[in-house]
Amino acid sequence: MAGLGICADPNGRGAKPVVNNINDPNGPTVMLNYNTLKPVKTPTASFMYFIPLISPTLVSTEISPNNRQQAMFISYEKTVVLDSFTVSCEFELQGSGFFKDIFDSNGIIATFPEEIKKNAPVTNLLDYIRLEGEGFGRIDVKGTIADSNVTVTQVDVHFNTRGKKSPVTIGLYSVKPENGHYKYENRYNEIVARVATLTFNKCDGAPRMGIEVVSVNKASKPNSYVGRVKGFVVNFFIEPVKISKLGNDNMLNFGYALLNKQPSFTFPKAANIKNQTVAP
């Protein structure tokens, strides 16, 4: 079945729905520009396409009408020290609007088999990731050099550089079993955390994504001052979340593309996108 997708109007008027080609194995392409005087823009939704790719479950995407969000790289710096390297690429997020990736609750709960087996509560379940508005960020790529072999070992995506507020928030919640069943409707302790950094690492086992936040608030009071203080504490107990190997590998590949100054990077198609809609 063909699905509804989002593409950018080349004249800058916003986003419009299009029908995806089910025979196309590729997802969107992100333009990687290294000439800071002539930045090349990419729809922010394309830049953030790694979110459904990393999800271990189905994802529903919602985008604001007349979305004008664009992303562009504005700096490039590479440092090599002996047998290691670091690449730092700053990016800017421009334009009004939002998009939100919502994770299937049943699928997310199922990633906690030990808790389910013990009939115990599951906590800090990922509800959604939302990007709204503008900001500045940076991608740091770290790796090793052995003879002629170059390996990317870590990719950090920062969303709050230049002292600007991060436009990325995540929703988290907890669920207690009732009669042995875990239901999204019975969720409690709903919180909204503002994301500073997402971290991806090369690993042999099941990959996880590190999350560093700058504030945590109750969902009913998302802009509370107290939340900004709590953010510095919550980083100590928000465990890295389980993500798909496909998504983790592609973020490392994205870092490798930046290292080699490739002109663009194309994500594979995310097969787990349940639906994509334009918000009313």
Secondary structure, DSSP 8 states (H G I E B T S, - for coil): ---EEEEE-TTSS-EEEEE--TT--EEEEEE----TTS---EEHHHHTTHHHHH-SS-EEEEE-TT---EEEE---EEEEETTEEEEEEEEEEESS-EEEEEE-HHHHHTT-HHHHHTT--EEEEEEEEEEES-EEEEEEEEEEEETTEEEEEEEEEES-GGG----EEEEEEEE--BTTB--GGGEEEEEEEEEEEEEEE--SSS-EEEEEEEEEEETTSTT-HHHHHHHHHHTTT---EE--HHHHHHHHHHHHHHHTT-SEEEEE--TTEEEEEE--
